[in-house]
Amino acid sequence: MERDAPPLSSTLFMDGVGEVVLTLRPDGISWKPLDAGVVASSCLGMDFRSKIQTEIKFSDVYGVELIDSGLAHRFVVHGFLGERGSASPWVLVAYTFGHKYLKICQKWVEHIEACIKNEPARPRSLLVLVHPLCGKGKGRKSWDTVAPIFCRAKVQTKVTVTQRAGHAYNIVSSLSDRELRSFDGIVAVGGDGLFNEVLNGLLASRHEASYPPSPTELSFAGCGEQSQQCRDNTNGRCSSNDVNDMASETSLTSDDHEPLLTSSMPNGTDIPKSTTKNEECNAANQAPSTPFPNDWFRLGIIPAGSTDAIVLSTTGIRDPVTSALNIVLGRKMLLDIAQVVRWKASPSPRDLPSVHYAASFAGYGFYGDVIKESEKYQKADPVTIPTSMAETGTQPSQALQKSPSRLICCENCAVCAETATTANIYSESSRWVKSKGRFLSIGAAIMSCRNERAPDGLVADAHLADGFLHLILVRDCPRPYYLWHLTQLTKKGSDPLNFKFVEHHKTRAFTFISSQDESVWNLDGEMLKACRVSVQVFRGLINLFASGPVV
């Protein structure tokens, strides 16, 4: 509808109200009952007004459909109600209008559809991946609940139910550029683990960036020959001749903490052996034409997992309907992503480095052991809390102040909206700090990591798109003290980082070396065996179907 055009108005019958005058405005529709007694009444001299909705904006309308059946012709306007500034579920609403003439109803449907199509951010085609067994089998049920929303919004969906661990990764990573461009985004119906598979499958061959420095480059332990050359290459290509002696590693076990069927899980993107000039030319010709960051392509999550930390941190509520509405309405926000380069899975010199990605969290020590033990959840053995000798190198960029006034990330966050240029971690002004000792746990929070057991998350004031991660180093301490630290995570408004044995660094990158023969990392709930890693954050690497949490 043109903004200068006169408003369209008709007298229609509205279900539950009676006759109304329906008016089409530039930003929505409104209606006024012809019978004033519908909205106002009096008793004993006192006036009462019922809270009947009298308007809806197009930004809150996700669909309109014509119902040509019965004695009267009708059309239904589908939308939602949500209290602004409140972390409450969005409630679906439907307003039904009728008229004895079909053409009148058709005219209204055409006008409303045209106004909705004027919002270009709304998706038209989506790839949907459903994890049927996540969250105690909630995946398929959650999709069945929200599928009608996508149908009413006229969003085409190609739905695939995953059959095994790593299936989502294989589907996304094997998409050609032409297939990828046919979708406006990918929706994961499941938990954080399924989203991690989709994320890694998407970025495996499409993210072009230099690798972070390896631990050996920072002289934490010995001297590495191939690390610098690998770092300066992109597309997962390493030109060092020394890498010819490396052999790739293949996993025969599932790393999915919510397993489907036993199968091999993806090991990330290997940094391959050096290639010939002809192979390099062929690879260049096959370079993806849809690299990331990418402004138009978005990822979405319909929560159905056991924790759903990513959804809670990005929308503020764990509700499939609210998440589905964020998707069909085309909500959009940037999300930081951490690139995790595993230089060594074990002390063996024949490990081939590989690249992985995490959206919410990367953890070692206690966090890795929990994931490892979760695969043995049938057993009732108690979980021990071992210590590990490790070295970390961090690049602090901001001084952390313990202050009661913390800027919490929220919808329309000013911190995430800042356009300051991200500093280069390789610049001469970069200052790296080394920490060495025995650690109970090492956690890198890319976002707050809120969940139902930790209402404020691991780091309450972590932001979704500021280009930083929060590195939490918990040194060896008496076990009751560590449990005290963990219990503080369950209390809203507490400060779980305010302990002498806890170090908190806000940084863009860090490296890690473990003295253990077997070291396990937790990446968004997925297990990764690694004893040497480098991690760096890419600011706003992907777009998410969300608008930020309401806190």
ZALO-895351 format. One line per field, with one value per residue (C-alpha): residue number from 1; residue in three letters; x, y, z. Coordinates in steps of 0.02 Angstrom, whole numbers, plus 32768, in hexadecimal, padded with zeros to 4 digits. Layout:
<sites>
num: c(NUM ...)
residu: c(ALA ...)
east: c(X ...)
north: c(Y ...)
up: c(Z ...)
</sites>
This chain:
<sites>
num: c(1 2 3 4 5 6 7 8 9 10 11 12 13 14 15 16 17 18 19 20 21 22 23 24 25 26 27 28 29 30 31 32 33 34 35 36 37 38 39 40 41 42 43 44 45 46 47 48 49 50 51 52 53 54 55 56 57 58 59 60 61 62 63 64 65 66 67 68 69 70 71 72 73 74 75 76 77 78 79 80 81 82 83 84 85 86 87 88 89 90 91 92 93 94 95 96 97 98 99 100 101 102 103 104 105 106 107 108 109 110 111 112 113 114 115 116 117 118 119 120 121 122 123 124 125 126 127 128 129 130 131 132 133 134 135 136 137 138 139 140 141 142 143 144 145 146 147 148 149 150 151 152 153 154 155 156 157 158 159 160 161 162 163 164 165 166 167 168 169 170 171 172 173 174 175 176 177 178 179 180 181 182 183 184 185 186 187 188 189 190 191 192 193 194 195 196 197 198 199 200 201 202 203 204 205 206 207 208 209 210 211 212 213 214 215 216 217 218 219 220 221 222 223 224 225 226 227 228 229 230 231 232 233 234 235 236 237 238 239 240 241 242 243 244 245 246 247 248 249 250 251 252 253 254 255 256 257 258 259 260 261 262 263 264 265 266 267 268 269 270 271 272 273 274 275 276 277 278 279 280 281 282 283 284 285 286 287 288 289 290 291 292 293 294 295 296 297 298 299 300 301 302 303 304 305 306 307 308 309 310 311 312 313 314 315 316 317 318 319 320 321 322 323 324 325 326 327 328 329 330 331 332 333 334 335 336 337 338 339 340 341 342 343 344 345 346 347 348 349 350 351 352 353 354 355 356 357 358 359 360 361 362 363 364 365 366 367 368 369 370 371 372 373 374 375 376 377 378 379 380 381 382 383 384 385 386 387 388 389 390 391 392 393 394 395 396 397 398 399 400 401 402 403 404 405 406 407 408 409 410 411 412 413 414 415 416 417 418 419 420 421 422 423 424 425 426 427 428 429 430 431 432 433 434 435 436 437 438 439 440 441 442 443 444 445 446 447 448 449 450 451 452 453 454 455 456 457 458 459 460 461 462 463 464 465 466 467 468 469 470 471 472 473 474 475 476 477 478 479 480 481 482 483 484 485 486 487 488 489 490 491 492 493 494 495 496 497 498 499 500 501 502 503 504 505 506 507 508 509 510 511 512 513 514 515 516 517 518 519 520 521 522 523 524 525 526 527 528 529 530 531 532 533 534 535 536 537 538 539 540 541 542 543 544 545 546 547 548 549 550 551)
residu: c(MET GLU ARG ASP ALA PRO PRO LEU SER SER THR LEU PHE MET ASP GLY VAL GLY GLU VAL VAL LEU THR LEU ARG PRO ASP GLY ILE SER TRP LYS PRO LEU ASP ALA GLY VAL VAL ALA SER SER CYS LEU GLY MET ASP PHE ARG SER LYS ILE GLN THR GLU ILE LYS PHE SER ASP VAL TYR GLY VAL GLU LEU ILE ASP SER GLY LEU ALA HIS ARG PHE VAL VAL HIS GLY PHE LEU GLY GLU ARG GLY SER ALA SER PRO TRP VAL LEU VAL ALA TYR THR PHE GLY HIS LYS TYR LEU LYS ILE CYS GLN LYS TRP VAL GLU HIS ILE GLU ALA CYS ILE LYS ASN GLU PRO ALA ARG PRO ARG SER LEU LEU VAL LEU VAL HIS PRO LEU CYS GLY LYS GLY LYS GLY ARG LYS SER TRP ASP THR VAL ALA PRO ILE PHE CYS ARG ALA LYS VAL GLN THR LYS VAL THR VAL THR GLN ARG ALA GLY HIS ALA TYR ASN ILE VAL SER SER LEU SER ASP ARG GLU LEU ARG SER PHE ASP GLY ILE VAL ALA VAL GLY GLY ASP GLY LEU PHE ASN GLU VAL LEU ASN GLY LEU LEU ALA SER ARG HIS GLU ALA SER TYR PRO PRO SER PRO THR GLU LEU SER PHE ALA GLY CYS GLY GLU GLN SER GLN GLN CYS ARG ASP ASN THR ASN GLY ARG CYS SER SER ASN ASP VAL ASN ASP MET ALA SER GLU THR SER LEU THR SER ASP ASP HIS GLU PRO LEU LEU THR SER SER MET PRO ASN GLY THR ASP ILE PRO LYS SER THR THR LYS ASN GLU GLU CYS ASN ALA ALA ASN GLN ALA PRO SER THR PRO PHE PRO ASN ASP TRP PHE ARG LEU GLY ILE ILE PRO ALA GLY SER THR ASP ALA ILE VAL LEU SER THR THR GLY ILE ARG ASP PRO VAL THR SER ALA LEU ASN ILE VAL LEU GLY ARG LYS MET LEU LEU ASP ILE ALA GLN VAL VAL ARG TRP LYS ALA SER PRO SER PRO ARG ASP LEU PRO SER VAL HIS TYR ALA ALA SER PHE ALA GLY TYR GLY PHE TYR GLY ASP VAL ILE LYS GLU SER GLU LYS TYR GLN LYS ALA ASP PRO VAL THR ILE PRO THR SER MET ALA GLU THR GLY THR GLN PRO SER GLN ALA LEU GLN LYS SER PRO SER ARG LEU ILE CYS CYS GLU ASN CYS ALA VAL CYS ALA GLU THR ALA THR THR ALA ASN ILE TYR SER GLU SER SER ARG TRP VAL LYS SER LYS GLY ARG PHE LEU SER ILE GLY ALA ALA ILE MET SER CYS ARG ASN GLU ARG ALA PRO ASP GLY LEU VAL ALA ASP ALA HIS LEU ALA ASP GLY PHE LEU HIS LEU ILE LEU VAL ARG ASP CYS PRO ARG PRO TYR TYR LEU TRP HIS LEU THR GLN LEU THR LYS LYS GLY SER ASP PRO LEU ASN PHE LYS PHE VAL GLU HIS HIS LYS THR ARG ALA PHE THR PHE ILE SER SER GLN ASP GLU SER VAL TRP ASN LEU ASP GLY GLU MET LEU LYS ALA CYS ARG VAL SER VAL GLN VAL PHE ARG GLY LEU ILE ASN LEU PHE ALA SER GLY PRO VAL VAL)
east: c(8000 8043 805D 8007 7F71 7ECD 7EAC 7E42 7DA7 7D19 7C8E 7CAC 7C75 7CFB 7CF1 7CCF 7CAE 7C27 7C23 7CBF 7D08 7DAF 7E31 7ED3 7F5E 8013 8056 7FC8 7F0D 7E92 7DDB 7D51 7CB0 7C11 7BBE 7C12 7BCD 7C49 7CDB 7C81 7BFB 7BBC 7B83 7B41 7B79 7C2C 7C73 7CD5 7D3D 7D71 7E24 7DF9 7E86 7E5B 7EF6 7F8E 8029 806D 8111 80AB 804B 8099 800F 7F62 7EF3 7E4D 7DC8 7D46 7CCD 7C2B 7BA0 7C15 7CBE 7D48 7E00 7E74 7F02 7F87 7FF7 803A 802E 80C9 80E5 8170 8205 81CC 821F 8177 8145 80F5 803F 7FF1 7F52 7EDA 7E5A 7DCF 7D6B 7CD9 7C6D 7BE3 7C45 7CDF 7D32 7D35 7D93 7E09 7E2F 7E5E 7ECC 7F28 7F47 7F86 7FF7 8040 8067 80BB 8125 8166 81D1 8264 82B9 8238 8277 8224 8281 82D6 8334 82F5 8358 82FC 8356 82D1 8320 8363 831B 82CE 827D 8237 827F 81F9 816D 81B2 81B6 8104 80CF 811A 810B 805E 80AD 8123 8093 8025 80B9 80CE 8183 81BD 8217 8281 827B 82F9 82F4 83A7 83CC 8475 84F8 854D 84BF 8497 854F 8559 84BA 84EF 85A6 8576 8500 8539 853B 84A3 8444 8478 843F 8393 8377 836A 83AB 83BA 8351 838A 82FE 835D 83DE 8486 84DC 8474 8490 854B 8544 84E9 8562 85FC 85B2 858B 8634 86A3 86CD 867D 86D7 8775 87E7 8896 88AD 88D9 898E 89B8 89FC 8AA9 8AAA 8A9A 8B2F 8ACB 8B18 8B9D 8B9B 8B21 8B57 8AB1 8A43 8A6E 8A59 89B3 8975 8997 892E 8871 87EE 883C 88D7 8987 8A1E 8AA4 8B06 8B1F 8A67 8A7E 8AB2 8A0E 8982 88C9 8867 87C1 874B 86E7 8679 85EB 860E 8556 8521 846F 8496 8429 8477 852C 8596 8630 8622 8675 8721 8716 8771 881E 88AB 88E2 898A 89E3 89A6 89EA 89D0 894C 88EC 88F6 88AE 8820 87FB 87FA 877E 870E 8717 866A 860F 85AE 8635 8615 85F6 855A 84D8 843F 8450 8413 840F 837E 835A 82B7 82E4 82CE 836E 839D 83E3 83C6 8446 8455 839A 838E 8422 83E2 8325 8317 8296 8292 81F3 81E1 8152 81B2 824B 81E2 8192 823E 826B 81D0 81CC 8280 82D0 838B 8421 84DD 8532 85E9 8636 86D5 874C 87A4 8840 8875 892F 8940 88C1 8948 8A04 8A1C 8A82 8A16 8977 8930 88EB 8831 87BA 871A 869B 8636 85A8 8592 861B 86C0 86F5 877E 879C 86FC 8692 86E4 86D9 861E 8603 8671 8613 856A 8589 858B 84ED 84A8 852A 8510 85C8 85EE 8647 86F3 8740 87F6 8877 88E0 8986 896F 89B2 8945 8974 88F1 88E7 8889 8841 87E0 87FD 8777 872A 86C4 8631 857B 8544 855C 851F 84B3 849A 83E7 8376 83BC 845D 84C8 856A 854B 8516 85BC 861C 86CA 874C 8786 8840 88B4 88F2 8995 89BC 8A59 89F2 89A1 89D3 89C9 89BF 89F7 89A4 89ED 89B9 893A 8888 87E4 878E 87A9 8710 86FF 8652 8628 857D 852F 84FE 845C 83F8 8372 83F4 845E 83E4 846F 84E0 859A 85C0 8527 856C 85B0 8573 8536 8593 861E 86AF 86E9 86E3 86F2 877C 875E 87F4 87CC 886D 8881 882A 87D3 873D 86BE 86FA 86E1 8633 860F 8643 85CF 853B 854C 8521 8474 844A 8407 8467 84FE 85B4 85FF 86A3 86C8 8741 87FD 8817 87B4 8805 8797 87DE 877A 87D8 87CF 8840 889D 8909 8912 898A 8962 89DE 895D 8965 88A9 8853 879C 874A 8692 865B 85A3 8584 85E9 8685 872E 87CF 885C 88F8 892F 88B3 88A9 8806 87D6 8731 86E7 8671 85C4 85FA 8548 8498 8416 8358 8347 8344 839F 8368 82ED 833B)
north: c(8000 80AA 811E 81AE 8145 815A 80D0 803E 8025 7FA6 7F6C 7EB5 7E36 7E07 7D63 7D7F 7E39 7E57 7EDA 7F46 7FC9 7F82 8001 7FE0 8056 8065 800A 7F91 7F76 7FB5 7F93 7FEB 7F94 7FE5 7FB9 8023 7FAE 7F29 7F8A 7FEC 7FC5 800B 7FC4 8026 80C6 808A 807A 7FE0 7FCB 7F20 7F05 7ED1 7EE0 7F63 7F64 7F02 7F3E 7EE6 7EC9 7E57 7DFF 7D60 7D24 7D3C 7CB6 7CB2 7C37 7C1F 7BAB 7BB7 7C36 7CCC 7CE7 7D07 7D2D 7D18 7D8C 7D2C 7D8A 7D87 7DE3 7E04 7E7E 7EF7 7EEE 7E4B 7DA1 7D4B 7CD2 7D1E 7CE6 7CBD 7D1B 7D0F 7D92 7D53 7DC9 7D9F 7DE8 7DA6 7DD4 7D6D 7DFB 7E69 7DE3 7DC2 7E7C 7E86 7DEB 7E31 7ED9 7E8B 7E10 7EA0 7F01 7E69 7E4E 7F00 7EC0 7E73 7E2A 7D9F 7CF8 7C9F 7BFA 7B9D 7AFB 7AAA 7A23 79C6 7962 78E2 78A6 7944 797F 78D5 78C8 7979 79A3 795D 7995 7A47 7A4F 7A0C 7A98 7B26 7AE1 7B33 7BDD 7BC8 7B8B 7C22 7C96 7C44 7C17 7B83 7B04 7A71 7A03 7979 790E 78E2 7829 7823 788B 78FD 78F0 79AA 79D6 7968 79B2 7A67 7A50 79F6 7A80 7ACE 7B8C 7B82 7B1B 7B8E 7C29 7BDA 7BEB 7C87 7C27 7B84 7B59 7ADA 7A89 7A44 7A77 7ACF 7A34 7A2F 7AEA 7ACB 7A47 7AC0 7B4C 7AE2 7A9A 7B49 7B98 7B01 7B38 7BE5 7C48 7C98 7CDB 7CC9 7C4E 7C88 7C71 7BC5 7BAD 7B8A 7C30 7C89 7C27 7BD2 7B2B 7B09 7B4A 7B18 7B18 7B15 7B80 7C2B 7BF4 7BA1 7C3D 7CAC 7C40 7C3A 7BBC 7B38 7B2D 7B17 7B33 7AF2 7A60 7A1F 79F3 796B 78F6 790E 788F 78B4 786E 7815 77FF 775F 7798 7812 78B7 78E8 78FC 78DC 7846 7809 7770 773E 7782 77E8 78A0 7929 795A 7A0C 7A4F 7A06 7A7C 7A11 79E0 7A4F 7A40 7A50 7AEE 7A97 7A61 7B11 7B57 7AD9 7B05 7BBD 7B9F 7B42 7BC9 7BED 7C82 7C96 7CB3 7CE8 7D67 7D71 7DF8 7D9F 7CED 7CC6 7C34 7C0E 7B9C 7B4F 7B1B 7A63 7A37 7A15 7AC3 7B33 7BB1 7C05 7C27 7C65 7CD8 7D20 7D2B 7D25 7C9A 7BE2 7BD5 7B82 7BF4 7C94 7C55 7C23 7CD0 7D22 7CBC 7CD8 7D92 7DA3 7DDD 7DF1 7E09 7DEE 7D65 7D51 7CA8 7C5B 7C00 7B72 7B2E 7A86 7A78 79D3 7953 78F6 7900 789A 78FB 78BA 791A 7984 7A2D 7A4C 7AE0 7AE4 7B69 7B8F 7C0A 7C0A 7BB3 7B56 7AFF 7A8E 7A2D 7A19 7A52 79D5 7949 7966 794F 78B5 7869 7894 780F 7792 77D7 7727 7709 774B 7768 7811 7893 78C2 796F 7959 79E2 79FC 7A50 7ACF 7B6F 7BF7 7C93 7D1C 7DC4 7E35 7ECD 7F1F 7F37 7EDA 7F39 7EE7 7F5F 7F46 7FA6 7F2A 7F49 7EB3 7E83 7E9E 7EC6 7F59 7F4D 7FEA 7F8A 7F0E 7F9B 7FF7 8001 8009 7FAD 7F09 7F0C 7E93 7E0B 7E07 7EC0 7EF9 7F4B 7EA5 7E6E 7DB6 7D7A 7CCD 7C66 7BBF 7B48 7AC6 7AEF 7A9E 7AEB 7B63 7BB3 7C2A 7C7A 7CCD 7CFE 7CFF 7C46 7C5B 7BBF 7B88 7B4E 7BEB 7C7D 7CFE 7C87 7C6F 7D27 7D95 7E2B 7DCD 7E1A 7DC3 7E2A 7E91 7E29 7DE6 7D44 7D32 7CBA 7C71 7C17 7BB7 7B85 7AED 7B08 7AA1 7A48 7A9D 7B45 7B0F 7ACD 7B75 7BCA 7B57 7B75 7C30 7C12 7BD6 7C77 7D0E 7DAC 7D52 7D67 7CBA 7D09 7D62 7CE0 7CE9 7C48 7C88 7CF0 7D51 7D93 7DEE 7DC8 7DAF 7D18 7C99 7BFE 7B62 7AD2 7A3E 79C7 793A 78AE 78B7 795F 797E 7A23 7A4C 7AB4 7AE4 7A3B 79DA 797C 79A5 794B 79CA 79ED 7A88 7B07 7BBC 7C1C 7CC2 7D20 7D63 7DF1 7DDE 7D4C 7D0C 7D53 7D04 7D07 7D65 7E16 7E02 7DD1 7E31 7E40)
up: c(8000 7FD1 8065 800A 7FD5 8032 80B2 807A 80E5 80E6 8158 8183 8201 8280 82DF 8398 8382 82FF 8279 826E 81FD 81C2 818A 812D 8162 8125 81BF 81E4 81F4 8275 8298 82F6 832D 82ED 8391 8418 849C 8466 84AF 8536 85B6 865A 86FE 8794 8742 8723 8672 8640 85A3 8567 852C 847B 83FE 837C 830E 82D7 827D 81E3 8240 82B4 8228 81E4 8171 8126 80D9 807E 80BC 8034 808D 80EC 80D6 80DE 808E 810D 811C 81B1 81E4 8246 82BE 836E 8412 8479 8505 84D6 854B 8599 858B 8573 84E9 8450 8441 8399 836E 82DB 82A8 8236 81C9 8157 80CC 805E 7FC2 7F98 7F37 7FD3 8034 7FA3 7F96 804D 8043 7FAC 8001 80A3 8046 7FE0 807E 80CE 8033 8044 80D3 8073 810C 8118 80D7 8045 8045 80D3 80EE 818F 81EA 8275 82FD 832F 83D2 8422 84C7 84EC 8441 8435 838B 8319 838E 8393 82D5 82C7 833E 82D8 8227 820D 8231 819E 8131 815A 813B 808F 80B4 804E 80BB 8089 8124 814B 81E8 8216 8222 8279 82D0 8252 81D4 81DE 81C7 812C 80E0 80F7 80C7 8026 7FEA 7F48 7F39 7EC8 7F48 7FD5 7F77 7F5F 801B 8086 811B 817A 8212 8293 82F7 838C 840B 840C 83C9 832A 830F 8323 8299 8225 824E 822C 818D 814E 8176 8151 809F 8099 8120 80DE 8167 81AD 823A 82E9 8320 8362 8413 83CC 836F 8415 8458 84E0 84B8 8436 8384 82FB 8245 81EB 825B 8214 8160 8187 81DE 8148 80D3 80C3 808A 80F8 808A 80CF 8060 80D6 8090 813F 8149 80C5 8150 81AD 81A5 81B8 8249 8239 82CB 82D9 8369 8378 83CE 83D8 848D 8454 83E5 8358 830A 8324 8296 8276 82A0 823A 8278 823B 81A4 8196 8169 80D6 8094 8017 7F65 7EB6 7E4E 7DE3 7E7E 7EC3 7E20 7E22 7ED7 7EAD 7E20 7E9B 7F21 7F6A 7F23 7FC6 8048 80FB 8145 80D9 80F2 80AC 80ED 819D 8215 8289 831C 8356 8409 8430 848C 8540 8567 84CD 850A 8460 8453 8506 84EC 8448 8464 8522 8520 84F8 8491 83E5 83AF 83DB 837D 82E6 82E0 82E8 824E 81E1 820E 81D3 8274 8260 82D1 82C4 8328 8356 832C 8373 82FF 8359 8305 834B 832C 8387 83C4 8426 8443 83A3 8322 8293 82BC 8230 826A 8251 825D 82C3 82F3 8390 83AA 8467 84C9 84C3 8564 85A5 8645 86A8 8614 859F 861F 8634 8579 8579 860B 85C0 853D 85CD 861E 8631 86B9 8768 878F 87DF 8774 87B5 87A2 876C 8756 86BB 869C 8611 85C5 857A 851C 8517 84C5 853E 84E7 8572 862C 868E 871D 87A4 87A4 87D4 8739 86AB 85FA 85D2 851C 84E6 8453 83EE 8454 8445 8466 83D9 8365 8377 82D4 831F 82B7 8304 832D 82D4 834A 82E7 82F7 834F 83D6 8404 84B2 84DF 8593 85C8 8653 8689 8711 8747 8713 8743 86AD 861E 85D1 853E 8539 8493 84D8 8585 8575 85D6 85FB 8674 86F3 86E1 86CB 86B1 8653 8669 8647 8660 8601 8569 84C6 842A 83A8 83F9 83B5 845D 84BF 857B 85B0 865D 86AB 874A 87A1 8810 88B6 893E 88F3 8968 8927 8873 889B 88EE 884C 87E9 885D 8842 878B 87BF 881B 87BE 87E7 8831 87FB 87D8 879E 8841 8887 889E 883E 87A7 871D 86A4 8600 857B 84DC 8420 841B 8486 8472 84DE 8500 8571 85BE 85BD 853E 8527 852E 8508 84DA 84DD 8445 8453 84A4 8423 8456 8407 8434 8435 849C 843A 83FA 83C3 83CC 8380 8374 82D2 82F4 82A8 823B 8223 8227 8297 828C 8331 8376 841B 84CA 8534 85E1)
</sites>
